[in-house]
Amino acid sequence: MEPKGTGTHFSTGLPELDRTLQGLLPGDNLVWEIESLAHYQFVLAPFVREAIQQGKELIYFHFSDDPPLIEATEGLRMVSLNPLRGFEHFVSDIVDEIEAQADRAWYVFDCLSPLAKVWYSDRMMANFFLVVCPLVLKLEALAYFALFKHHHSNHATDTLYSTAQIIIEVWNYQGDFYLQPHRVEHRFSDTLFMLHQLKDDGRLEPITNSARTADVVALVKQPLLNFTIQRFGPWTASYHEAEAIIEALNRGENKAKEGRDLFERLLHMVITRQTSFLPLARKYFTLPFLLDVLKRLIGSGLIGGKARGILLAQLILKGTNPRWSTILESHDSFFIGSDVFYTFVIQNDCWWLRRKKGSMEEILANARIARERILRGTFLDYIVLQFREMLEYFGQAPIIVRSSSIQEDSYGNAFSGKYESVFCANQGNLDERLSAFLDAVRQVYASSLSEDALLYRLHHGLLHEDEQMALIVQRVSGDVWGHCFFPPAAGVGFSYNPFVWEKSIDPHAGVLRLAFGLGTRAVDRLDDDYIRIVALNVPLARPEKDQEEAKKHTQRKVDLINLKENRFQTLPIREALELLPEQLRSCFCQQDADAAQRARELGLPPQRAYQVDFTELFQKTDFCERMTELLQTLEKAYEHPVDVEFTVNCIISETGALKDYRINLVQCRPFQVKLMGSGSLGILPSEIRKEHLFLKSDGPIVGRSVAAPVGRLVYVSSQAYTALGEQDKYALARFIGQVARRSSSRPEGIVMLVGPGRWGTSTPSMGVPVSFNDIKEVQVLVELALMHEGLVPDVSLGTHFFNDLVEMDMLYFAVFPERNENVFNEAFIQYASRFLHLVPPENELWASALTVLESTDQAELRLFADATAQHGICYLVTQSPGQASPLQP
């Protein structure tokens, strides 16, 4: 049956709503989810006018104790009913009336919610709907129903959702009406299931901005997703007990002790059992807040480290300064409890494979089998039902499924990048969106048994500790720009800046790693791209030495969600920037006039060249001051430096200019930085012979300052490495790990890796793709700007790779051979081999690419790296014949 368009005899009376729904079909039953009867009356009035205008008889079934919703008028007939006569009489009277009219009439019903109260049963209210709705459909008539939102069990709502043709939720926020279709049978569009604002002129505008959407929907009391019929006894009992105690306290009753006892129980049930985190949780969480968390919890169990960190950070900020309530995006995430993971693992026959028994090789082999089973696993029906309800809440808004394990984001072990996060574009019909969501959950669950995660846990002594995987499902922060969805800025921030490249920088003011688009490029070192490093007290200062260098180190690609293709995508930065209004675009980038001129001279198309620098954002808004306040407030509460992830979402004016911005805090955890002391590093030799000088750098140098002998140098030749095939590059990375872990004849010396491009990259053409496990015994990591034209080391600050370096207390620095104050003496390797112990590679294939040198009693390498002064030097010291060794203290 084809939809009827606007202006036909099937209409809601709101032309823009008809257009959004792509017309009404004969037989449509519309269910309005409302907060008050006034909301229902608001949508009833135009429907009544439309029916009378079209010459339809409108029959209004009135059975409520409240006054009639519709005033008497010509063309309207009210049928009064008494539900107290019982279900059978009530339903029969309605059916008789509808059958008598056939398709000549349209129908309006009072709000159905009171029927459940009269009949003491949600189920009977649903049974009424099961009789009436198919009859309206069969007769190709039209009917309006209403239901108070979040008042009924799934017995009722599931029936309505599976039977009604159209379900629309209504909000009234700050005097404006908003509508969000949740179900529209046989129709679909790119914006159909978005939140829509009904304008004064009748327009129905889709709300694409995540901050505006969350403001409207997040404050509404959310349903307990299948809570009443599927939760375990203690959960249901605890929830109802909390509700009762809160109501008693509000009445002034003396229930303080009962409230404290229940608060402590819920804290351990839902938030954490880690003694290091409990004091903070007790200080900032409240019983009503924990009750709100329960309302958004799917299944049971803990919400995990990432989720608790986000919740805690928001409470700290809003409790410190009320203005944060208007700056931060409203929280409307959902939590998938850790018990759901355990149930899934057991139901899909993976529990025995997860047991950490036998050798590490056996554990990893079993984990591989378990991952395959998890990726094919099935969920219990009631969990899938709750997932479906959650997706109905989010509509077509892009979402992200993020790991939130019970050990994650804790003091001493951040698990940075060890577990996956999966973006869901969340387009298509509900079944398609549900299928993609289930795959995303499986993918994150499987990552809990990845080799990298297991070896990380082994290194931190956590392999045999309980590690259940909770999940947090978040609305992706951003807006729709053309066919793409992304925030204009996102990144990571640290309350302490370990990368001080000039004296004007205050390390305690904090530092950001800021990217245009989704924050993935700020936390992962991807191919040959760069992002903006921002010292918050001097945001315009650049780590690059001059403007030309800064132009080379600009962001070239952007990560976003392609709504049209329903997937995560990476685009050239110019294509994404062109989607923004001109006035807004200037906040994040400037045009590169020199590059545009060169393109014209070369006869290339006259495309704009952009340099992403965020200068106007820093100069024309209070963004940097606000981020400094955010980081310092959280550090003070944690009594420890913190590491956050965030997005910046723009509110734009009618002209496209930046009107305001919102910050969405998507992660907060302790930052395990080792603060640099002010002690002396010793004295450098007054003169170092040219052939004895290996490396010299003027930054970036990140980490604790070091003055120490180098026990083992592992050096990768740029020229030889570049000539290797891709698989050989991966194999060499594994071999480097073996070399780095070997015991040394001089145990007091440090292990230093020196190589081209980016250590830890996922792209071998950009550097050496070592993993965390490969380099965990290394103390110093040096990157050389030698891979190819245009690729230089990227300051790893803020990436998952960097967090691993910090946790291992590893020093990082880069060498730029073309800079005046930098030195890379490649001839040094052959020269130093005459004095140091040369360890030949076991595999001849690596002989040309890899050199391993160890200090001896007669000669040693020394490293002096001052992170505060951003000065590093590595040189050779030898003992002259017949001279007492200068190497001894």
JOKAQUI-V647729 format. One record per backbone hydrogen bond with DSSP energy under -0.5 kcal/mol. CO is the residue of the C=O (numbers start at 1). NH is the residue of the N-H. If there is no record, write none. Layout:
co = (CO & CO)
nh = (NH & NH)
This chain:
co = (4 & 5 & 9 & 10 & 13 & 14 & 14 & 15 & 16 & 17 & 18 & 19 & 24 & 25 & 28 & 28 & 29 & 29 & 29 & 30 & 30 & 31 & 31 & 32 & 32 & 33 & 34 & 36 & 36 & 37 & 38 & 39 & 40 & 41 & 42 & 43 & 44 & 45 & 46 & 47 & 48 & 49 & 50 & 51 & 52 & 57 & 57 & 58 & 58 & 59 & 59 & 60 & 60 & 61 & 61 & 62 & 73 & 75 & 77 & 78 & 79 & 81 & 82 & 83 & 86 & 87 & 88 & 89 & 90 & 91 & 92 & 93 & 94 & 95 & 96 & 97 & 98 & 101 & 104 & 105 & 106 & 107 & 108 & 110 & 112 & 112 & 113 & 113 & 114 & 115 & 116 & 121 & 122 & 123 & 124 & 125 & 126 & 127 & 128 & 128 & 129 & 131 & 132 & 133 & 134 & 135 & 136 & 137 & 141 & 142 & 143 & 144 & 145 & 146 & 147 & 148 & 153 & 153 & 154 & 155 & 156 & 157 & 158 & 159 & 160 & 160 & 165 & 166 & 167 & 167 & 168 & 169 & 171 & 172 & 173 & 176 & 177 & 178 & 179 & 180 & 183 & 184 & 189 & 191 & 192 & 193 & 194 & 195 & 196 & 197 & 197 & 198 & 199 & 203 & 203 & 204 & 205 & 206 & 209 & 210 & 211 & 212 & 213 & 214 & 217 & 223 & 224 & 224 & 226 & 226 & 227 & 232 & 232 & 233 & 234 & 235 & 236 & 237 & 238 & 239 & 240 & 241 & 242 & 243 & 244 & 245 & 246 & 247 & 248 & 249 & 253 & 255 & 256 & 257 & 258 & 259 & 260 & 261 & 262 & 263 & 264 & 265 & 266 & 266 & 267 & 267 & 270 & 273 & 274 & 274 & 275 & 277 & 277 & 278 & 279 & 280 & 281 & 286 & 287 & 288 & 289 & 290 & 291 & 292 & 293 & 294 & 295 & 296 & 296 & 297 & 298 & 300 & 300 & 302 & 304 & 305 & 306 & 307 & 308 & 309 & 310 & 311 & 312 & 313 & 314 & 315 & 316 & 317 & 321 & 322 & 323 & 323 & 324 & 327 & 330 & 334 & 335 & 335 & 336 & 337 & 337 & 338 & 339 & 340 & 341 & 342 & 343 & 344 & 345 & 345 & 346 & 350 & 351 & 351 & 352 & 355 & 359 & 360 & 361 & 362 & 363 & 364 & 365 & 366 & 367 & 368 & 369 & 370 & 371 & 372 & 373 & 374 & 380 & 380 & 381 & 382 & 383 & 384 & 385 & 386 & 387 & 388 & 389 & 390 & 391 & 394 & 398 & 399 & 400 & 400 & 401 & 402 & 404 & 405 & 405 & 407 & 410 & 413 & 414 & 415 & 415 & 420 & 422 & 423 & 424 & 429 & 430 & 431 & 432 & 433 & 434 & 435 & 436 & 437 & 438 & 439 & 440 & 441 & 442 & 443 & 444 & 445 & 446 & 447 & 450 & 451 & 452 & 453 & 454 & 455 & 456 & 457 & 457 & 458 & 462 & 468 & 468 & 470 & 471 & 472 & 472 & 473 & 474 & 478 & 479 & 479 & 481 & 483 & 483 & 484 & 485 & 486 & 487 & 489 & 490 & 491 & 492 & 493 & 494 & 496 & 498 & 498 & 499 & 502 & 505 & 506 & 507 & 507 & 510 & 511 & 512 & 512 & 513 & 514 & 515 & 518 & 519 & 519 & 520 & 520 & 523 & 524 & 525 & 526 & 532 & 532 & 533 & 534 & 534 & 535 & 536 & 538 & 546 & 547 & 548 & 549 & 551 & 556 & 558 & 559 & 560 & 560 & 561 & 561 & 562 & 562 & 567 & 569 & 571 & 572 & 572 & 573 & 574 & 576 & 577 & 581 & 582 & 584 & 585 & 585 & 586 & 587 & 588 & 588 & 590 & 591 & 592 & 593 & 594 & 595 & 596 & 597 & 598 & 599 & 600 & 605 & 609 & 610 & 611 & 611 & 614 & 615 & 616 & 617 & 617 & 622 & 623 & 624 & 625 & 626 & 627 & 628 & 629 & 630 & 631 & 632 & 633 & 634 & 635 & 635 & 641 & 642 & 643 & 644 & 645 & 645 & 646 & 647 & 647 & 648 & 649 & 650 & 651 & 651 & 653 & 657 & 657 & 660 & 662 & 663 & 663 & 664 & 664 & 667 & 669 & 670 & 671 & 673 & 689 & 689 & 690 & 692 & 692 & 694 & 695 & 696 & 697 & 700 & 702 & 706 & 708 & 709 & 709 & 710 & 711 & 712 & 712 & 713 & 713 & 714 & 715 & 715 & 717 & 718 & 719 & 720 & 721 & 725 & 726 & 727 & 728 & 729 & 730 & 731 & 732 & 733 & 734 & 735 & 736 & 737 & 738 & 739 & 746 & 750 & 750 & 751 & 751 & 752 & 753 & 754 & 755 & 757 & 758 & 762 & 763 & 764 & 766 & 767 & 768 & 768 & 768 & 771 & 772 & 773 & 775 & 779 & 780 & 781 & 782 & 783 & 784 & 784 & 788 & 790 & 796 & 796 & 799 & 800 & 801 & 802 & 803 & 804 & 805 & 806 & 811 & 812 & 813 & 815 & 815 & 816 & 819 & 823 & 824 & 825 & 826 & 826 & 827 & 828 & 829 & 831 & 832 & 832 & 836 & 837 & 837 & 838 & 839 & 842 & 843 & 844 & 846 & 849 & 851 & 852 & 853 & 854 & 858 & 859 & 860 & 861 & 862 & 863 & 864 & 865 & 865 & 866 & 866 & 871 & 872 & 873 & 874 & 874 & 875 & 877 & 878 & 880 & 885)
nh = (24 & 8 & 11 & 24 & 15 & 17 & 18 & 19 & 20 & 21 & 23 & 22 & 4 & 28 & 30 & 143 & 31 & 165 & 166 & 32 & 145 & 33 & 168 & 34 & 147 & 170 & 149 & 39 & 40 & 41 & 42 & 43 & 44 & 45 & 46 & 47 & 48 & 49 & 50 & 51 & 52 & 53 & 54 & 56 & 55 & 59 & 106 & 60 & 77 & 61 & 108 & 62 & 79 & 63 & 110 & 81 & 76 & 58 & 60 & 80 & 62 & 83 & 85 & 86 & 90 & 91 & 92 & 93 & 94 & 95 & 96 & 97 & 98 & 99 & 100 & 101 & 102 & 104 & 57 & 142 & 59 & 144 & 61 & 146 & 115 & 116 & 116 & 117 & 118 & 119 & 121 & 125 & 126 & 127 & 128 & 129 & 130 & 131 & 131 & 132 & 133 & 135 & 136 & 137 & 138 & 139 & 141 & 140 & 27 & 107 & 30 & 109 & 32 & 112 & 34 & 151 & 156 & 157 & 158 & 159 & 160 & 161 & 162 & 163 & 163 & 164 & 185 & 31 & 182 & 183 & 33 & 180 & 178 & 174 & 176 & 173 & 198 & 171 & 196 & 169 & 167 & 187 & 192 & 194 & 181 & 396 & 181 & 207 & 179 & 199 & 205 & 177 & 202 & 199 & 205 & 206 & 197 & 208 & 213 & 214 & 215 & 216 & 217 & 218 & 220 & 225 & 226 & 227 & 229 & 230 & 231 & 235 & 236 & 237 & 238 & 239 & 240 & 241 & 242 & 243 & 244 & 245 & 246 & 247 & 248 & 249 & 250 & 251 & 253 & 252 & 255 & 259 & 260 & 261 & 262 & 263 & 264 & 265 & 266 & 267 & 268 & 269 & 270 & 271 & 271 & 272 & 303 & 275 & 277 & 278 & 279 & 280 & 281 & 282 & 283 & 284 & 285 & 290 & 291 & 292 & 293 & 294 & 295 & 296 & 296 & 297 & 225 & 298 & 335 & 299 & 337 & 339 & 340 & 338 & 308 & 309 & 310 & 311 & 312 & 313 & 314 & 315 & 316 & 317 & 318 & 319 & 320 & 321 & 324 & 325 & 326 & 327 & 328 & 663 & 332 & 473 & 298 & 337 & 471 & 340 & 341 & 342 & 343 & 344 & 345 & 346 & 347 & 348 & 350 & 351 & 349 & 354 & 354 & 355 & 355 & 357 & 363 & 364 & 365 & 366 & 367 & 368 & 369 & 370 & 371 & 372 & 373 & 374 & 375 & 376 & 376 & 377 & 383 & 384 & 385 & 386 & 387 & 388 & 389 & 390 & 391 & 392 & 393 & 394 & 395 & 397 & 476 & 424 & 402 & 474 & 422 & 472 & 470 & 305 & 408 & 410 & 413 & 410 & 409 & 418 & 419 & 403 & 401 & 425 & 399 & 433 & 434 & 435 & 436 & 437 & 438 & 439 & 440 & 441 & 442 & 443 & 444 & 445 & 446 & 447 & 448 & 448 & 449 & 450 & 454 & 455 & 456 & 457 & 458 & 459 & 460 & 462 & 463 & 461 & 465 & 406 & 470 & 404 & 336 & 402 & 474 & 334 & 400 & 210 & 481 & 486 & 484 & 563 & 564 & 481 & 561 & 479 & 517 & 648 & 515 & 646 & 513 & 644 & 511 & 498 & 500 & 703 & 501 & 505 & 507 & 509 & 497 & 510 & 536 & 494 & 514 & 534 & 492 & 532 & 490 & 521 & 522 & 523 & 523 & 524 & 800 & 526 & 762 & 529 & 514 & 534 & 535 & 512 & 536 & 538 & 539 & 541 & 550 & 551 & 552 & 553 & 554 & 573 & 571 & 518 & 562 & 569 & 485 & 563 & 566 & 567 & 562 & 560 & 558 & 575 & 576 & 577 & 578 & 579 & 580 & 585 & 586 & 587 & 588 & 589 & 616 & 617 & 613 & 614 & 611 & 593 & 596 & 597 & 598 & 599 & 600 & 601 & 602 & 604 & 603 & 607 & 592 & 612 & 590 & 613 & 618 & 619 & 620 & 621 & 623 & 626 & 627 & 628 & 629 & 630 & 631 & 632 & 633 & 634 & 635 & 636 & 637 & 638 & 639 & 640 & 671 & 495 & 669 & 493 & 666 & 667 & 491 & 649 & 664 & 489 & 662 & 652 & 659 & 660 & 656 & 653 & 659 & 651 & 649 & 329 & 665 & 647 & 666 & 645 & 643 & 672 & 673 & 675 & 692 & 693 & 693 & 694 & 876 & 825 & 874 & 823 & 872 & 814 & 812 & 865 & 863 & 711 & 750 & 861 & 855 & 714 & 752 & 715 & 853 & 754 & 717 & 851 & 721 & 722 & 723 & 724 & 724 & 729 & 730 & 731 & 732 & 733 & 734 & 735 & 736 & 737 & 738 & 739 & 740 & 741 & 742 & 742 & 749 & 711 & 712 & 779 & 780 & 714 & 782 & 716 & 784 & 759 & 761 & 764 & 766 & 767 & 758 & 769 & 760 & 761 & 770 & 775 & 776 & 776 & 778 & 811 & 753 & 813 & 755 & 815 & 757 & 786 & 791 & 792 & 799 & 802 & 803 & 804 & 805 & 806 & 807 & 808 & 810 & 809 & 781 & 702 & 783 & 785 & 817 & 819 & 822 & 696 & 826 & 828 & 829 & 830 & 831 & 832 & 833 & 834 & 835 & 836 & 838 & 839 & 854 & 840 & 852 & 844 & 846 & 847 & 850 & 717 & 715 & 839 & 713 & 837 & 879 & 856 & 877 & 710 & 875 & 708 & 873 & 706 & 867 & 870 & 871 & 866 & 697 & 864 & 694 & 695 & 862 & 860 & 880 & 883 & 888)
